[in-house]
């Protein structure tokens, strides 16, 4: 059995075998490593599970869209600073690859950790824009996405899919492993719905830094990252000339009553409804409607990941 140190600063990365990739399922040993990593660290990387040609095609479209959003300046859906944009992928059949958005290995891990048929109610992305004279590289404050009263046990996992290799230079996310078990509101600043909600108090950062400092891992293209929603993290400024897009999907535990719904083009209806691994609440729209609406979403902290009124 592979042991896991809880003092490492860098995350565990699983490299599936050719058979695991072909079957779209991890074997028992790698699945155990994934679950233990999520328990101890709040994050795990799984390499080589998304074909590069699919990523390249989606990336070309999302780079075009990123420039459209960035040009809106103060009216863009940015998170904390203008260079970090909340960006949805085009939610229509032309750009929807199940191996990206409904990856079977990712779902195997989330359903093992959270319970059968987790609920997928959030599908978006975070884009780190190259610097400009008006917008030099800037980083987010360290924060938790769980900026509301939430359970102290696992209830949601974020699935990140970078469309290119993420590095410290192009804005690989800074992560604070192990902090998912101490992210109550007592360590946070800011009110839910503000652009800067969920900020971790400076004194808490200094205490944690002495125990287990943060890192910016290199995440190879074709990988997926699974992160506990509660984990402390920060988007870091992009210092390169290339737009860096990272998709973000959230799977909630089947018992967790998050009321959000996805908005997809109706040409995806049979594909989504025919799969049995996820519960996917969707508002189905015409292609004309989703084309007009998908670039007009809110910034990240405006989304409500809570269970609503109890």
DOFILUM-400005 format. One line per 2 residues: their letters; for each residue x, y, z of C-alpha. Coordinates in steps of 0.5 Angstrom, whole numbers, plus 500, padded with zeros to 3 digits. Example, Ala and Ser with C-alpha at 12.3 -4.5 7.8 and 13.67 -1.06 7.14 Angstrom:
AS	525:491:516; 527:498:514;
//
This chain:
XX	500:500:500; 503:507:498;
XX	503:511:504; 501:519:504;
XX	505:524:508; 501:530:510;
XX	507:535:511; 508:535:503;
XX	507:542:500; 505:539:493;
XX	499:534:491; 499:527:489;
XX	499:526:482; 496:519:479;
XX	498:516:473; 493:511:470;
XX	495:505:466; 493:504:459;
XX	488:499:461; 485:504:466;
XX	485:510:461; 482:505:456;
XX	476:503:461; 475:510:463;
XX	476:507:471; 481:507:476;
XX	483:500:479; 482:499:486;
XX	490:502:488; 489:508:484;
XX	482:510:486; 484:509:494;
XX	490:514:493; 485:519:490;
XX	480:518:496; 486:518:501;
XX	489:524:497; 482:528:498;
XX	481:526:505; 488:528:507;
XX	490:534:502; 483:536:499;
XX	486:535:492; 489:530:487;
XX	491:530:480; 490:525:475;
XX	494:525:469; 493:523:462;
XX	486:522:462; 483:528:456;
XX	486:527:449; 490:533:447;
XX	486:534:440; 479:535:444;
XX	483:541:449; 486:544:443;
XX	479:545:439; 476:548:445;
XX	481:552:447; 481:556:441;
XX	474:558:442; 475:560:449;
XX	481:564:447; 477:568:442;
XX	471:569:448; 476:571:453;
XX	478:577:449; 471:579:448;
XX	470:578:456; 476:582:457;
XX	475:588:453; 469:589:457;
XX	474:592:462; 470:593:469;
XX	464:590:466; 467:583:465;
XX	465:577:470; 472:578:473;
XX	474:575:480; 478:579:485;
XX	482:583:479; 481:584:472;
XX	486:579:469; 482:573:472;
XX	476:572:469; 470:567:470;
XX	468:564:463; 463:559:461;
XX	465:554:455; 460:554:450;
XX	454:550:452; 453:546:446;
XX	454:540:442; 459:543:437;
XX	464:544:443; 462:539:448;
XX	466:533:449; 464:528:454;
XX	471:526:456; 472:533:458;
XX	466:535:461; 463:528:464;
XX	470:525:465; 468:518:467;
XX	475:517:471; 473:524:475;
XX	466:522:476; 468:515:479;
XX	472:519:484; 467:524:486;
XX	462:518:486; 466:514:491;
XX	468:520:495; 461:523:495;
XX	456:518:494; 453:515:488;
XX	450:520:482; 453:526:485;
XX	449:532:483; 453:537:477;
XX	450:544:478; 456:548:476;
XX	460:549:469; 464:554:468;
XX	472:556:468; 477:561:470;
XX	481:565:465; 488:568:467;
XX	489:573:462; 496:576:459;
XX	498:582:462; 497:589:459;
XX	500:596:461; 493:597:464;
XX	493:591:468; 499:588:470;
XX	500:581:473; 496:580:479;
XX	494:575:484; 487:573:488;
XX	487:573:495; 488:566:498;
XX	480:564:499; 475:559:500;
XX	470:558:495; 465:555:501;
XX	464:563:503; 458:561:507;
XX	456:556:513; 457:549:510;
XX	458:542:513; 465:541:516;
XX	465:534:512; 466:533:505;
XX	460:536:500; 463:538:494;
XX	468:537:489; 471:542:484;
XX	473:538:477; 479:543:474;
XX	481:541:467; 486:546:464;
XX	486:547:457; 494:548:456;
XX	499:546:461; 499:550:467;
XX	505:553:470; 507:558:475;
XX	509:563:470; 502:562:466;
XX	498:562:473; 498:555:476;
XX	493:556:482; 496:557:489;
XX	494:551:493; 494:550:501;
XX	494:543:502; 490:540:508;
XX	486:547:509; 479:544:507;
XX	478:541:514; 479:548:517;
XX	475:553:513; 469:555:517;
XX	467:563:517; 471:564:523;
XX	477:564:518; 474:568:513;
XX	473:575:511; 468:578:506;
XX	461:577:505; 458:572:500;
XX	456:575:494; 462:580:494;
XX	468:580:489; 473:578:495;
XX	468:574:499; 472:568:503;
XX	478:571:504; 482:568:509;
XX	485:572:515; 492:574:515;
XX	494:571:521; 491:564:519;
XX	495:564:513; 501:565:517;
XX	499:560:522; 498:555:516;
XX	504:557:512; 509:555:518;
XX	505:548:518; 505:547:511;
XX	506:552:506; 503:553:499;
XX	505:551:492; 504:552:485;
XX	504:546:482; 505:544:474;
XX	499:541:472; 500:537:465;
XX	496:538:459; 491:532:459;
XX	490:532:467; 484:533:471;
XX	485:536:478; 480:534:483;
XX	479:539:489; 475:540:495;
XX	471:546:495; 473:548:502;
XX	480:548:500; 484:555:501;
XX	487:557:494; 489:563:490;
XX	489:565:482; 496:567:481;
XX	497:572:475; 499:570:468;
XX	506:573:466; 506:570:459;
XX	503:572:453; 498:566:452;
XX	491:566:455; 491:560:460;
XX	484:557:461; 482:552:466;
XX	475:549:466; 471:548:473;
XX	465:543:474; 462:542:481;
XX	460:535:483; 455:536:490;
XX	454:530:494; 447:527:492;
XX	444:529:499; 447:536:498;
XX	441:541:496; 444:546:492;
XX	439:549:488; 443:551:482;
XX	441:549:475; 446:548:468;
XX	444:552:462; 445:548:456;
XX	443:548:449; 438:543:447;
XX	442:539:442; 446:536:448;
XX	439:533:452; 440:526:449;
XX	447:526:451; 446:528:458;
XX	440:525:460; 442:518:457;
XX	448:518:462; 447:515:469;
XX	453:517:473; 451:524:475;
XX	444:528:477; 444:534:472;
XX	439:539:473; 439:543:467;
XX	435:548:464; 434:547:456;
XX	435:552:451; 435:553:444;
XX	442:554:441; 440:562:439;
XX	439:563:447; 445:560:449;
XX	449:563:444; 447:570:446;
XX	447:568:454; 453:564:456;
XX	458:570:456; 453:574:460;
XX	454:570:467; 456:573:473;
XX	463:573:477; 465:567:481;
XX	463:569:488; 456:571:486;
XX	454:564:485; 451:561:491;
XX	454:554:492; 450:553:499;
XX	444:549:500; 439:555:500;
XX	434:556:505; 434:550:510;
//
